[in-house]
Structure formats: C-alpha cells, structure tokens
Amino acid sequence: MAVLGRHKTKYPGVFFIEGTSVDGKPERIFYIRYRRAGKLIEEKAGRQYQDDMTPARAATLRAQRITGGEQSNRERREAIEAQKLALANKWTIARLWDEYKAQRSPKGQVQDACRYRLHLESEFSGKEPSEIISLDVDRLRIRLTKKEGKAPQTVKHVLALLRRLINFGVRKGLCPAIDPSRLNFEMPRVNNEKTEDLTPEELSRLWEAIEADSNIQAAGIMKAALFTGMRRGELFKLTWADLDFQRGFIRIRDPKGGPEQLIPMSEPARAFFLSHPRTGSLFVFPGRGGGQRKEVRKQVDRIKRRAKLPADFRPLHGLRHVYASMLASSGKVDMYTLQKLLTHKSADMTQRYAHLRDEALKRAADVAGEMFSGLGSGV
C-alpha cells in the first residue's frame, strides 16, 4: 500500500517526497529502506539539489548500508555521541590546564598562560598524560633550545609547567599515575648564580643619574631597591600602610609567594620614605591612575644608560644584589641574618654571598696578623 506523498523510483527501497529548496524551488528529498540484522530501517538519503542526490546514488547508498560498508544515520549519530562522551571523560592536557587555572591563584598565571599558549598548546593540548612519553618531552626541549633559541631558564619554565599539569592531574585523581620509565623530564642546566655588583665608581655614577632623573617614581623605586634590597614586585605592591615609621619596620606582602614578612627599616630607608612625595594613592610608587604599578622598565633602563653601567646589569634586581653584597662584604652580617633580610625561603639562595663574607673575615684576620707581627721572633 502506497504511503501518501511518497513516490517510488525504479530502484527497490528508494523513494522520494516533494519538498522545497532553500531558494523556494520544488526539490525531491530521497529516502531509502532496508533491513539490517532483521530490523527495518528507513532514513533520509539526501536532497536533490542541496546534496546532489539522485535515485541511482540513493540505491548505491542503500546497498552499502545493507552490506555494512557504511553506518546508518542513526549509527553515525550514536558514534558521534559516544565520541563526545569519551572526550568529555578524557582528561587531556588542555582540560587539565583549564582546571589548573581555575584552582590556582592569579599570581604567575600570565607567564604560565603565555608559556602554555606559545609552547605547549599546539603539541600537547589533545593528549592525555598517559599518551606522553619521554621522547615527546625531549623533542620539545630540543625544539625550544635549538630551533627557537630559547634560554635554558625559559625551556626549564616550559617543561616545569607541563610537569606541573601532569602532577596536578594525578594528585586530583583525574588521570592515573605516570610510570617514570615511560615519562622522564630532563631539565636543562641553568646557572642562576650570577651575582651582580657595582664598583664604587659605578655606584656613584648611578646615584648621580638617579638624582638627576625627572621621573620621581622611577628614581624612588631604584633608591628603595638599594636601601632595602626588596624585589621589584614587592616595591610595586608596597603601600604607605606597610611602612611602620614608629617601630622601624617594612611589611612585605607575598615575598616570592610566601607569607608576608617584616624587615627592619634602616635610617637611609626611613629618611628616603619620609621625603618621598605622597600622591594620594595607597601605593608608595603608584602606577597609572594611582593604582598598583605594573612596569617601570623603560624609566630605570634610561637611568642605567645615563650612568653608563654594564649592559647586562639589571637595574632593580641588580640593586638587590648590590644591597646584599655590601652587607655580606662588611663582615658584620652573618648568613642567617642576611637570609632573613632578603626574605629567602632557604639558605641556599643566600650562600651565593658567602664568599664575600669569607673575604671580609679574612681581611679581619689579616689585621690581627699585622698586630701580632710586631711582637718579635721570641713569641
């Protein structure tokens, strides 16, 4: 019995109905009927113009479906849904990155986001940790080092981020533990032991350049770095409320991600902060609109150039080294005290200045030697 609206073709199991195309013209819509595993299936084969479908092509499609050479529309939809479900349950590096960001504080996210986007996303985003092997990490390291010419420290940061994402997934139970024999991170060697210092002449030229500069805030930041040894980010976050002039202490917020700490305020630091102009902002060295400062590189680089300092001297971090070196070489400050003043988490970072203190102690011993040298040979 014919169904109303259906039109048979000369091909068994192929029929069409009259429809309308996108532009409003009459268009045939072809369907096929067949049995697979004893089950009757009826599905759309395609439209006459939109899909370039003909009765012959519909018959060919029907034959493929009967022999199992091609999935039915329903089977294809079910396969797509199964694939989507599998992907939804698959903790790839991309999904781990999204979850990692959501659970992490904003501190350091800008740098990590840049490293992920530039160096990890294209190569690892679709992979699960279990699909990554040591060879993949080796190729990443070689590409960054040899092809892109990245510094060892940059390469180390990228590899460390990938390792953190994998460890995060394992720790949160999102993916199974990784067999160390399959995945190993060989980190590049980084020499971070560079200790920047200035000769008395260089320090004198720098001070003159600071005093002569028209940017009061940039000059002030460099003075504060020299007088306190504080880090760049700590100076940017410093508020007037953090300066306790009565007790003589400076509160440092989040030093290198650690708990806030107090460091003593020296007399030169006290005199500087009392003389530094207040702008009405909460911050000692405010940025645009009185908010927290984000950058000062151009201004301090200008001062460095005017002072004719070495090209590799970093104006703010270098002054932190100068502060530490002067204290260590005085021979009056022990390493434990220096560690506390610099807010180092461990003594390892402070040990780079130990040789300066040893030299000061040796000079003191030489003074004692000179004193005893006049006692005569009978002693």
C-alpha beads as a LAMMPS data file, in Angstrom:
LAMMPS data file: protein, C-alpha beads

379 atoms
378 bonds

1 atom types
1 bond types

-500.0 500.0 xlo xhi
-500.0 500.0 ylo yhi
-500.0 500.0 zlo zhi

Masses

1 110.0

Atoms # bond

1 1 1 0.000 0.000 0.000
2 1 1 1.469 3.303 -1.061
3 1 1 2.007 5.950 1.595
4 1 1 0.540 9.370 0.771
5 1 1 3.140 11.777 -0.560
6 1 1 5.747 9.095 -1.301
7 1 1 6.854 8.445 -4.851
8 1 1 8.513 5.202 -5.910
9 1 1 11.556 5.047 -8.145
10 1 1 12.747 2.212 -10.385
11 1 1 15.241 1.260 -7.651
12 1 1 13.933 -1.080 -4.918
13 1 1 13.826 0.517 -1.493
14 1 1 14.332 4.043 -2.863
15 1 1 11.544 6.641 -2.830
16 1 1 11.213 10.417 -2.606
17 1 1 8.856 13.101 -1.401
18 1 1 8.312 16.530 -2.896
19 1 1 9.893 19.311 -0.909
20 1 1 11.118 22.873 -1.348
21 1 1 14.715 24.010 -1.759
22 1 1 16.329 26.904 0.122
23 1 1 15.533 29.297 -2.726
24 1 1 11.887 28.178 -2.809
25 1 1 12.049 25.876 -5.833
26 1 1 10.496 22.366 -5.859
27 1 1 13.048 19.761 -4.746
28 1 1 12.940 15.982 -4.319
29 1 1 14.050 14.503 -0.986
30 1 1 15.197 10.895 -1.345
31 1 1 14.818 8.160 1.277
32 1 1 15.984 4.555 1.480
33 1 1 14.508 1.482 3.224
34 1 1 16.436 -1.654 4.079
35 1 1 16.842 -4.360 6.675
36 1 1 19.921 -4.945 8.787
37 1 1 20.063 -7.786 11.307
38 1 1 16.335 -8.315 10.719
39 1 1 15.493 -4.743 11.636
40 1 1 13.690 -2.438 9.184
41 1 1 15.489 0.906 8.784
42 1 1 14.177 3.920 6.925
43 1 1 16.324 7.028 6.625
44 1 1 16.950 10.103 4.561
45 1 1 19.497 9.708 1.747
46 1 1 19.751 13.344 0.688
47 1 1 18.181 16.257 -1.183
48 1 1 18.099 16.594 -4.964
49 1 1 19.957 19.910 -5.291
50 1 1 21.454 20.585 -1.896
51 1 1 23.141 17.149 -1.684
52 1 1 23.212 16.391 -5.432
53 1 1 21.240 13.209 -4.694
54 1 1 19.747 11.010 -7.434
55 1 1 17.792 7.736 -7.324
56 1 1 20.885 5.838 -8.512
57 1 1 23.091 7.344 -5.787
58 1 1 20.458 6.603 -3.181
59 1 1 20.364 2.965 -4.380
60 1 1 24.161 2.727 -4.091
61 1 1 23.997 4.162 -0.571
62 1 1 21.293 1.612 0.316
63 1 1 23.470 -1.263 -0.913
64 1 1 26.407 -0.038 1.209
65 1 1 24.219 0.163 4.287
66 1 1 22.852 -3.359 3.739
67 1 1 26.331 -4.885 3.436
68 1 1 27.593 -2.925 6.464
69 1 1 30.084 -0.953 4.375
70 1 1 28.722 2.289 5.773
71 1 1 26.999 3.212 9.011
72 1 1 23.383 4.216 9.052
73 1 1 22.490 7.766 10.020
74 1 1 21.456 6.585 13.441
75 1 1 24.627 4.556 13.921
76 1 1 26.679 7.547 12.835
77 1 1 24.887 9.818 15.299
78 1 1 25.391 7.277 18.076
79 1 1 29.087 7.012 17.200
80 1 1 29.468 10.808 17.321
81 1 1 27.710 10.958 20.683
82 1 1 29.922 8.151 22.003
83 1 1 32.983 10.031 20.810
84 1 1 31.799 13.231 22.504
85 1 1 31.183 11.311 25.718
86 1 1 34.633 9.748 25.531
87 1 1 36.209 13.169 25.015
88 1 1 34.188 14.579 27.913
89 1 1 35.674 11.896 30.160
90 1 1 39.161 12.291 28.715
91 1 1 41.491 14.455 30.792
92 1 1 43.716 15.922 28.145
93 1 1 46.441 18.476 28.833
94 1 1 44.024 21.173 27.599
95 1 1 41.370 20.161 30.165
96 1 1 43.984 19.837 32.898
97 1 1 45.212 23.337 32.042
98 1 1 41.685 24.777 32.351
99 1 1 41.136 23.055 35.694
100 1 1 44.609 24.002 36.921
101 1 1 43.954 27.672 36.136
102 1 1 40.580 27.592 37.879
103 1 1 42.073 26.261 41.106
104 1 1 45.191 28.438 41.145
105 1 1 45.669 31.982 42.415
106 1 1 46.146 34.701 39.761
107 1 1 49.811 35.122 40.783
108 1 1 52.040 33.863 37.994
109 1 1 49.136 32.977 35.684
110 1 1 50.084 35.498 32.996
111 1 1 53.517 33.935 32.473
112 1 1 52.160 30.386 32.604
113 1 1 49.358 31.228 30.163
114 1 1 51.919 32.628 27.731
115 1 1 54.137 29.546 28.058
116 1 1 51.173 27.207 27.542
117 1 1 49.832 29.090 24.514
118 1 1 53.194 29.512 22.776
119 1 1 54.947 26.243 23.559
120 1 1 52.537 23.524 24.776
121 1 1 49.054 24.049 23.326
122 1 1 49.618 23.024 19.701
123 1 1 51.613 19.916 20.541
124 1 1 50.095 18.588 23.773
125 1 1 46.578 20.014 24.245
126 1 1 44.799 16.962 22.815
127 1 1 46.938 14.358 24.575
128 1 1 46.281 12.631 27.859
129 1 1 49.272 12.366 30.217
130 1 1 49.356 8.598 29.633
131 1 1 49.900 9.278 25.917
132 1 1 53.008 11.417 26.511
133 1 1 56.405 9.727 26.600
134 1 1 59.926 10.929 27.327
135 1 1 60.643 11.273 23.611
136 1 1 57.871 13.895 23.312
137 1 1 59.449 15.938 26.104
138 1 1 62.914 15.552 24.569
139 1 1 61.640 16.823 21.220
140 1 1 60.013 19.811 22.926
141 1 1 63.242 20.661 24.740
142 1 1 65.310 20.340 21.545
143 1 1 62.838 22.438 19.543
144 1 1 62.861 25.234 22.107
145 1 1 66.632 25.158 22.552
146 1 1 67.987 24.582 19.062
147 1 1 65.259 25.702 16.658
148 1 1 63.813 28.616 18.622
149 1 1 66.967 29.562 20.535
150 1 1 65.254 29.875 23.903
151 1 1 67.353 30.406 27.029
152 1 1 67.793 27.416 29.364
153 1 1 65.708 29.171 32.023
154 1 1 62.812 29.645 29.568
155 1 1 62.967 25.997 28.495
156 1 1 63.011 24.918 32.129
157 1 1 59.893 27.002 32.888
158 1 1 58.000 25.417 29.956
159 1 1 58.949 21.848 30.910
160 1 1 58.166 22.573 34.554
161 1 1 54.674 23.791 33.584
162 1 1 53.978 20.604 31.625
163 1 1 55.180 18.526 34.569
164 1 1 53.037 20.534 36.996
165 1 1 49.929 19.970 34.870
166 1 1 50.529 16.216 34.794
167 1 1 51.254 16.049 38.529
168 1 1 48.141 18.146 39.174
169 1 1 46.009 15.637 37.240
170 1 1 47.479 12.699 39.140
171 1 1 47.150 14.433 42.510
172 1 1 43.485 15.293 41.888
173 1 1 42.648 11.779 40.702
174 1 1 41.857 12.957 37.177
175 1 1 44.380 10.678 35.494
176 1 1 46.418 7.626 36.565
177 1 1 49.933 7.891 37.958
178 1 1 52.624 8.045 35.287
179 1 1 55.234 5.310 35.031
180 1 1 58.644 7.059 35.420
181 1 1 60.152 4.598 32.931
182 1 1 57.810 5.998 30.231
183 1 1 57.922 9.696 31.068
184 1 1 61.016 11.460 32.318
185 1 1 61.708 15.200 32.431
186 1 1 65.331 16.004 31.745
187 1 1 65.626 19.644 32.763
188 1 1 68.251 21.916 31.159
189 1 1 71.057 23.121 33.388
190 1 1 70.529 26.719 34.458
191 1 1 73.194 28.858 36.055
192 1 1 71.355 31.303 38.299
193 1 1 74.328 32.000 40.500
194 1 1 75.143 35.299 38.816
195 1 1 75.662 37.932 41.484
196 1 1 75.502 41.461 40.113
197 1 1 77.599 44.092 41.821
198 1 1 78.831 47.612 41.153
199 1 1 82.202 49.180 41.770
200 1 1 82.242 52.301 43.985
201 1 1 82.680 54.413 40.828
202 1 1 79.713 52.758 39.095
203 1 1 77.554 53.141 42.189
204 1 1 78.496 56.821 42.407
205 1 1 77.549 57.393 38.739
206 1 1 74.283 55.563 39.243
207 1 1 73.388 57.691 42.254
208 1 1 74.063 60.871 40.291
209 1 1 71.872 59.602 37.412
210 1 1 69.077 58.722 39.846
211 1 1 69.198 62.141 41.500
212 1 1 69.176 63.914 38.128
213 1 1 66.267 61.975 36.619
214 1 1 62.969 63.768 36.144
215 1 1 60.800 60.717 36.917
216 1 1 60.426 60.878 40.693
217 1 1 58.719 57.485 40.964
218 1 1 61.333 55.590 38.919
219 1 1 64.167 57.275 40.821
220 1 1 62.401 56.479 44.090
221 1 1 61.974 52.813 43.215
222 1 1 65.709 52.499 42.495
223 1 1 66.605 54.196 45.778
224 1 1 64.231 51.906 47.687
225 1 1 65.715 48.826 45.989
226 1 1 69.215 49.905 47.049
227 1 1 68.254 50.853 50.625
228 1 1 66.037 47.819 51.351
229 1 1 67.016 45.012 48.935
230 1 1 63.325 44.491 48.161
231 1 1 62.239 42.763 44.976
232 1 1 60.631 44.614 42.069
233 1 1 57.156 43.135 42.667
234 1 1 57.361 43.841 46.396
235 1 1 58.135 47.504 45.695
236 1 1 55.207 47.726 43.280
237 1 1 52.843 46.360 45.968
238 1 1 54.253 48.498 48.777
239 1 1 51.634 50.765 50.391
240 1 1 52.101 53.603 52.858
241 1 1 50.344 51.444 55.445
242 1 1 53.168 48.895 55.097
243 1 1 55.697 51.428 56.443
244 1 1 55.836 51.430 60.240
245 1 1 57.944 54.512 60.978
246 1 1 57.281 54.269 64.724
247 1 1 58.633 50.740 65.159
248 1 1 61.009 50.939 62.176
249 1 1 59.746 48.018 60.059
250 1 1 58.566 47.422 56.487
251 1 1 55.852 44.877 55.789
252 1 1 56.499 42.821 52.631
253 1 1 53.419 41.295 51.033
254 1 1 53.699 37.816 49.489
255 1 1 57.510 37.647 49.157
256 1 1 58.038 35.115 46.333
257 1 1 54.676 33.513 47.105
258 1 1 55.479 33.051 50.819
259 1 1 53.752 34.534 53.881
260 1 1 54.103 38.273 54.479
261 1 1 57.184 39.285 56.443
262 1 1 58.629 42.253 58.301
263 1 1 62.108 43.597 57.607
264 1 1 63.804 46.383 59.580
265 1 1 63.842 49.873 58.115
266 1 1 67.356 51.328 58.038
267 1 1 67.969 55.030 58.659
268 1 1 68.676 55.789 54.965
269 1 1 65.476 53.924 54.026
270 1 1 63.489 55.788 56.688
271 1 1 64.818 59.166 55.538
272 1 1 64.019 58.318 51.922
273 1 1 60.436 57.184 52.553
274 1 1 59.719 60.241 54.712
275 1 1 60.961 62.526 51.927
276 1 1 59.235 60.668 49.062
277 1 1 56.159 62.629 47.852
278 1 1 52.697 61.286 48.555
279 1 1 50.255 61.435 45.659
280 1 1 47.044 60.484 47.445
281 1 1 47.371 56.875 46.304
282 1 1 47.552 53.936 48.699
283 1 1 50.747 52.862 46.949
284 1 1 54.167 54.330 47.654
285 1 1 55.098 54.040 43.958
286 1 1 51.697 54.249 42.205
287 1 1 51.060 53.394 38.611
288 1 1 48.563 54.830 36.155
289 1 1 45.529 56.379 37.850
290 1 1 47.002 55.796 41.309
291 1 1 46.625 52.012 41.087
292 1 1 49.287 49.369 41.561
293 1 1 52.247 49.858 39.260
294 1 1 52.794 47.204 36.578
295 1 1 56.051 48.277 34.917
296 1 1 58.979 50.688 35.205
297 1 1 61.494 49.091 32.847
298 1 1 61.857 51.936 30.334
299 1 1 62.485 54.541 33.016
300 1 1 65.081 52.570 35.025
301 1 1 66.826 51.431 31.832
302 1 1 67.190 55.087 30.889
303 1 1 68.809 55.818 34.249
304 1 1 71.111 52.813 33.839
305 1 1 72.271 54.010 30.430
306 1 1 72.964 57.516 31.711
307 1 1 75.077 56.024 34.499
308 1 1 76.996 54.010 31.860
309 1 1 76.530 50.739 33.745
310 1 1 77.327 47.337 32.178
311 1 1 74.731 46.262 29.596
312 1 1 73.869 43.059 31.490
313 1 1 73.239 44.864 34.811
314 1 1 69.557 44.584 35.739
315 1 1 68.587 47.909 37.343
316 1 1 66.231 46.662 40.071
317 1 1 67.299 43.069 40.651
318 1 1 70.910 44.169 40.332
319 1 1 70.444 46.733 43.125
320 1 1 69.065 43.964 45.331
321 1 1 72.356 42.120 44.708
322 1 1 74.327 45.285 45.472
323 1 1 72.468 45.648 48.793
324 1 1 73.185 42.010 49.718
325 1 1 76.801 42.163 48.578
326 1 1 77.517 45.301 50.616
327 1 1 76.095 43.693 53.755
328 1 1 77.953 40.421 53.227
329 1 1 81.296 42.074 52.432
330 1 1 81.053 44.245 55.543
331 1 1 81.791 41.181 57.656
332 1 1 79.261 42.420 60.205
333 1 1 76.243 40.410 58.992
334 1 1 76.020 36.621 59.291
335 1 1 74.413 34.492 56.596
336 1 1 71.305 33.682 58.659
337 1 1 70.593 37.386 59.229
338 1 1 71.217 38.158 55.554
339 1 1 68.787 35.392 54.588
340 1 1 66.086 36.985 56.757
341 1 1 66.733 40.464 55.358
342 1 1 66.430 39.161 51.790
343 1 1 63.373 37.006 52.702
344 1 1 64.959 33.946 51.106
345 1 1 62.974 30.776 51.835
346 1 1 66.150 28.707 52.230
347 1 1 69.803 29.370 52.947
348 1 1 70.818 28.013 49.524
349 1 1 69.985 31.283 47.755
350 1 1 71.894 33.311 50.346
351 1 1 75.030 31.179 50.028
352 1 1 75.988 32.965 46.802
353 1 1 77.156 35.832 49.029
354 1 1 79.095 33.639 51.459
355 1 1 82.426 34.185 49.700
356 1 1 82.087 37.944 50.235
357 1 1 81.673 37.426 53.968
358 1 1 84.615 34.998 53.993
359 1 1 86.758 37.653 52.325
360 1 1 85.731 40.182 54.991
361 1 1 86.620 37.719 57.743
362 1 1 89.962 37.059 56.078
363 1 1 90.670 40.793 55.987
364 1 1 89.873 40.979 59.693
365 1 1 92.227 38.069 60.338
366 1 1 94.948 39.835 58.354
367 1 1 94.514 42.893 60.579
368 1 1 95.038 40.699 63.619
369 1 1 98.081 39.202 61.946
370 1 1 99.564 42.652 61.402
371 1 1 99.015 43.471 65.061
372 1 1 100.870 40.383 66.239
373 1 1 103.679 40.716 63.698
374 1 1 105.418 43.375 65.834
375 1 1 105.725 41.216 68.915
376 1 1 109.147 39.887 67.807
377 1 1 110.556 36.487 66.961
378 1 1 110.636 35.383 70.563
379 1 1 106.906 34.839 70.717

Bonds

1 1 1 2
2 1 2 3
3 1 3 4
4 1 4 5
5 1 5 6
6 1 6 7
7 1 7 8
8 1 8 9
9 1 9 10
10 1 10 11
11 1 11 12
12 1 12 13
13 1 13 14
14 1 14 15
15 1 15 16
16 1 16 17
17 1 17 18
18 1 18 19
19 1 19 20
20 1 20 21
21 1 21 22
22 1 22 23
23 1 23 24
24 1 24 25
25 1 25 26
26 1 26 27
27 1 27 28
28 1 28 29
29 1 29 30
30 1 30 31
31 1 31 32
32 1 32 33
33 1 33 34
34 1 34 35
35 1 35 36
36 1 36 37
37 1 37 38
38 1 38 39
39 1 39 40
40 1 40 41
41 1 41 42
42 1 42 43
43 1 43 44
44 1 44 45
45 1 45 46
46 1 46 47
47 1 47 48
48 1 48 49
49 1 49 50
50 1 50 51
51 1 51 52
52 1 52 53
53 1 53 54
54 1 54 55
55 1 55 56
56 1 56 57
57 1 57 58
58 1 58 59
59 1 59 60
60 1 60 61
61 1 61 62
62 1 62 63
63 1 63 64
64 1 64 65
65 1 65 66
66 1 66 67
67 1 67 68
68 1 68 69
69 1 69 70
70 1 70 71
71 1 71 72
72 1 72 73
73 1 73 74
74 1 74 75
75 1 75 76
76 1 76 77
77 1 77 78
78 1 78 79
79 1 79 80
80 1 80 81
81 1 81 82
82 1 82 83
83 1 83 84
84 1 84 85
85 1 85 86
86 1 86 87
87 1 87 88
88 1 88 89
89 1 89 90
90 1 90 91
91 1 91 92
92 1 92 93
93 1 93 94
94 1 94 95
95 1 95 96
96 1 96 97
97 1 97 98
98 1 98 99
99 1 99 100
100 1 100 101
101 1 101 102
102 1 102 103
103 1 103 104
104 1 104 105
105 1 105 106
106 1 106 107
107 1 107 108
108 1 108 109
109 1 109 110
110 1 110 111
111 1 111 112
112 1 112 113
113 1 113 114
114 1 114 115
115 1 115 116
116 1 116 117
117 1 117 118
118 1 118 119
119 1 119 120
120 1 120 121
121 1 121 122
122 1 122 123
123 1 123 124
124 1 124 125
125 1 125 126
126 1 126 127
127 1 127 128
128 1 128 129
129 1 129 130
130 1 130 131
131 1 131 132
132 1 132 133
133 1 133 134
134 1 134 135
135 1 135 136
136 1 136 137
137 1 137 138
138 1 138 139
139 1 139 140
140 1 140 141
141 1 141 142
142 1 142 143
143 1 143 144
144 1 144 145
145 1 145 146
146 1 146 147
147 1 147 148
148 1 148 149
149 1 149 150
150 1 150 151
151 1 151 152
152 1 152 153
153 1 153 154
154 1 154 155
155 1 155 156
156 1 156 157
157 1 157 158
158 1 158 159
159 1 159 160
160 1 160 161
161 1 161 162
162 1 162 163
163 1 163 164
164 1 164 165
165 1 165 166
166 1 166 167
167 1 167 168
168 1 168 169
169 1 169 170
170 1 170 171
171 1 171 172
172 1 172 173
173 1 173 174
174 1 174 175
175 1 175 176
176 1 176 177
177 1 177 178
178 1 178 179
179 1 179 180
180 1 180 181
181 1 181 182
182 1 182 183
183 1 183 184
184 1 184 185
185 1 185 186
186 1 186 187
187 1 187 188
188 1 188 189
189 1 189 190
190 1 190 191
191 1 191 192
192 1 192 193
193 1 193 194
194 1 194 195
195 1 195 196
196 1 196 197
197 1 197 198
198 1 198 199
199 1 199 200
200 1 200 201
201 1 201 202
202 1 202 203
203 1 203 204
204 1 204 205
205 1 205 206
206 1 206 207
207 1 207 208
208 1 208 209
209 1 209 210
210 1 210 211
211 1 211 212
212 1 212 213
213 1 213 214
214 1 214 215
215 1 215 216
216 1 216 217
217 1 217 218
218 1 218 219
219 1 219 220
220 1 220 221
221 1 221 222
222 1 222 223
223 1 223 224
224 1 224 225
225 1 225 226
226 1 226 227
227 1 227 228
228 1 228 229
229 1 229 230
230 1 230 231
231 1 231 232
232 1 232 233
233 1 233 234
234 1 234 235
235 1 235 236
236 1 236 237
237 1 237 238
238 1 238 239
239 1 239 240
240 1 240 241
241 1 241 242
242 1 242 243
243 1 243 244
244 1 244 245
245 1 245 246
246 1 246 247
247 1 247 248
248 1 248 249
249 1 249 250
250 1 250 251
251 1 251 252
252 1 252 253
253 1 253 254
254 1 254 255
255 1 255 256
256 1 256 257
257 1 257 258
258 1 258 259
259 1 259 260
260 1 260 261
261 1 261 262
262 1 262 263
263 1 263 264
264 1 264 265
265 1 265 266
266 1 266 267
267 1 267 268
268 1 268 269
269 1 269 270
270 1 270 271
271 1 271 272
272 1 272 273
273 1 273 274
274 1 274 275
275 1 275 276
276 1 276 277
277 1 277 278
278 1 278 279
279 1 279 280
280 1 280 281
281 1 281 282
282 1 282 283
283 1 283 284
284 1 284 285
285 1 285 286
286 1 286 287
287 1 287 288
288 1 288 289
289 1 289 290
290 1 290 291
291 1 291 292
292 1 292 293
293 1 293 294
294 1 294 295
295 1 295 296
296 1 296 297
297 1 297 298
298 1 298 299
299 1 299 300
300 1 300 301
301 1 301 302
302 1 302 303
303 1 303 304
304 1 304 305
305 1 305 306
306 1 306 307
307 1 307 308
308 1 308 309
309 1 309 310
310 1 310 311
311 1 311 312
312 1 312 313
313 1 313 314
314 1 314 315
315 1 315 316
316 1 316 317
317 1 317 318
318 1 318 319
319 1 319 320
320 1 320 321
321 1 321 322
322 1 322 323
323 1 323 324
324 1 324 325
325 1 325 326
326 1 326 327
327 1 327 328
328 1 328 329
329 1 329 330
330 1 330 331
331 1 331 332
332 1 332 333
333 1 333 334
334 1 334 335
335 1 335 336
336 1 336 337
337 1 337 338
338 1 338 339
339 1 339 340
340 1 340 341
341 1 341 342
342 1 342 343
343 1 343 344
344 1 344 345
345 1 345 346
346 1 346 347
347 1 347 348
348 1 348 349
349 1 349 350
350 1 350 351
351 1 351 352
352 1 352 353
353 1 353 354
354 1 354 355
355 1 355 356
356 1 356 357
357 1 357 358
358 1 358 359
359 1 359 360
360 1 360 361
361 1 361 362
362 1 362 363
363 1 363 364
364 1 364 365
365 1 365 366
366 1 366 367
367 1 367 368
368 1 368 369
369 1 369 370
370 1 370 371
371 1 371 372
372 1 372 373
373 1 373 374
374 1 374 375
375 1 375 376
376 1 376 377
377 1 377 378
378 1 378 379
